[in-house]
C-alpha cells in the first residue's frame, strides 16, 4: 500500500523555485512585450539586440540569487530590507504620539 506523506506545492522552472519562479516568468513576459514593441516601432534587429541580452542578464542574476540564497533566503533578504523603514516609521509615530500627549 502506498501512502503520500507530503505533497509538493512549489513550482519549479529551470532550477528556480518559490517566488523566483514568478520573477523569472514576469521577466520573460515583459521581455516579450518589449521585444514586440521594439519590433513594431524600430526593426527586428534592434529588438533582438536589445531584448535578448537584457533577458539573459536578468535570468542570470535570478539564477545566481537562486544558487546563493534560495527562495526562502531571498524572501528573508527582502523583509530585512524593509525593516529599517518600518523602524523609522514606528519611531516617528511614537514621537508624534508623545508630542500630542504632552
JOGIHU-V507805 format. One record per backbone hydrogen bond with DSSP energy under -1.0 kcal/mol. CO is the residue of the C=O (numbers start at 0). NH is the residue of the N-H. Records with the same first field share a line. If there is no record, write none. Layout:
BEGIN
CO: NH, NH
END
This chain:
BEGIN
12: 15
15: 12
16: 19
17: 20
18: 22
19: 23
20: 24
21: 25
22: 26
23: 27
24: 28
25: 29
26: 30
27: 31
28: 32
29: 33
30: 34
31: 35
32: 36
33: 37
34: 38
35: 39
36: 40
37: 41
42: 46
43: 47
44: 48
45: 49
46: 50
47: 51
49: 53
50: 54
51: 55
52: 56
53: 57
54: 58
55: 59
56: 60
57: 61
58: 62
59: 63
60: 64
61: 65
62: 66
63: 67
64: 68, 69
69: 73
70: 74
71: 75
72: 76
73: 77
74: 78
75: 79
76: 80
77: 81
78: 82
81: 85
82: 86
83: 87
84: 88
85: 89
86: 90
87: 91
88: 92
89: 93
90: 94
91: 95
92: 96
93: 97
94: 98
95: 99
96: 100
97: 101
END
